[in-house]
Amino acid sequence: MILAELALTPPYYLVLSALMFAIGAAGLLIRRNPLVMFMCVELMLNGVNISFVAFGADLNDVGGQISVFFVLVVAAVEVVVGLALVVAINRRRADATADDVSLLRG
């Protein structure tokens, strides 16, 4: 089978999306580093974005791509606020974990 003849149908994208979401969810539950946790949340959001685009392309609807736009805007805002919190925590303690959020109380 020649790889160029392989037609990528929506189920392939949905499997990739589920795999990305599962890896992100597992990383979020296992890791305690706040920066890694934010990266896992971003991985989960990108997995959902792939599924939105796959369903939108399958249904010939632009709604999936519009949803991706709004998810990306929310993700950008989340990164800005989240990274500010991570930097504030890491300035106090270099080996900070997600349990050290109480350090921000002052």
MIZAKOL-672274 format. One record per residue (C-alpha): x, y, z; residue in three letters. Coordinates in steps of 0.5 Angstrom, whole numbers, plus 500, padded with zeros to 3 digits. Layout:
- X / Y / Z / ala
...
//
This chain:
- 500 / 500 / 500 / met
- 503 / 507 / 498 / ile
- 502 / 512 / 503 / leu
- 500 / 517 / 498 / ala
- 494 / 513 / 497 / glu
- 492 / 513 / 504 / leu
- 485 / 518 / 505 / ala
- 485 / 521 / 512 / leu
- 478 / 521 / 514 / thr
- 475 / 524 / 520 / pro
- 476 / 518 / 524 / pro
- 483 / 518 / 524 / tyr
- 483 / 525 / 526 / tyr
- 478 / 523 / 532 / leu
- 483 / 518 / 534 / val
- 489 / 523 / 534 / leu
- 485 / 528 / 538 / ser
- 483 / 522 / 543 / ala
- 490 / 520 / 544 / leu
- 492 / 528 / 545 / met
- 487 / 529 / 550 / phe
- 488 / 522 / 554 / ala
- 496 / 524 / 554 / ile
- 494 / 531 / 556 / gly
- 489 / 529 / 562 / ala
- 494 / 523 / 564 / ala
- 500 / 529 / 564 / gly
- 495 / 533 / 568 / leu
- 494 / 528 / 573 / leu
- 501 / 525 / 574 / ile
- 505 / 531 / 574 / arg
- 506 / 536 / 579 / arg
- 510 / 542 / 576 / asn
- 505 / 548 / 574 / pro
- 509 / 549 / 568 / leu
- 508 / 542 / 565 / val
- 501 / 542 / 568 / met
- 499 / 548 / 563 / phe
- 503 / 545 / 558 / met
- 498 / 539 / 559 / cys
- 492 / 543 / 559 / val
- 494 / 546 / 552 / glu
- 495 / 539 / 549 / leu
- 488 / 537 / 551 / met
- 485 / 544 / 548 / leu
- 489 / 542 / 542 / asn
- 486 / 535 / 542 / gly
- 479 / 538 / 542 / val
- 481 / 543 / 537 / asn
- 483 / 537 / 532 / ile
- 476 / 534 / 533 / ser
- 472 / 540 / 532 / phe
- 475 / 541 / 526 / val
- 474 / 534 / 524 / ala
- 467 / 534 / 525 / phe
- 466 / 541 / 522 / gly
- 470 / 538 / 515 / ala
- 465 / 532 / 516 / asp
- 459 / 536 / 516 / leu
- 461 / 541 / 511 / asn
- 460 / 547 / 517 / asp
- 464 / 552 / 519 / val
- 462 / 552 / 526 / gly
- 468 / 547 / 528 / gly
- 473 / 552 / 526 / gln
- 469 / 558 / 529 / ile
- 469 / 554 / 536 / ser
- 477 / 553 / 535 / val
- 478 / 560 / 534 / phe
- 474 / 562 / 541 / phe
- 478 / 556 / 544 / val
- 485 / 559 / 542 / leu
- 483 / 566 / 544 / val
- 481 / 563 / 551 / val
- 487 / 558 / 551 / ala
- 492 / 565 / 550 / ala
- 489 / 568 / 556 / val
- 489 / 562 / 560 / glu
- 497 / 562 / 558 / val
- 498 / 569 / 560 / val
- 495 / 569 / 567 / val
- 497 / 562 / 568 / gly
- 505 / 564 / 566 / leu
- 504 / 570 / 571 / ala
- 502 / 565 / 577 / leu
- 508 / 560 / 575 / val
- 513 / 566 / 575 / val
- 511 / 569 / 581 / ala
- 511 / 562 / 585 / ile
- 518 / 560 / 582 / asn
- 521 / 567 / 584 / arg
- 519 / 565 / 591 / arg
- 521 / 558 / 591 / arg
- 525 / 554 / 585 / ala
- 523 / 547 / 586 / asp
- 515 / 549 / 587 / ala
- 510 / 544 / 585 / thr
- 502 / 546 / 584 / ala
- 501 / 545 / 592 / asp
- 505 / 551 / 593 / asp
- 499 / 556 / 590 / val
- 498 / 558 / 598 / ser
- 505 / 562 / 597 / leu
- 501 / 567 / 593 / leu
- 497 / 569 / 599 / arg
- 503 / 574 / 602 / gly
//
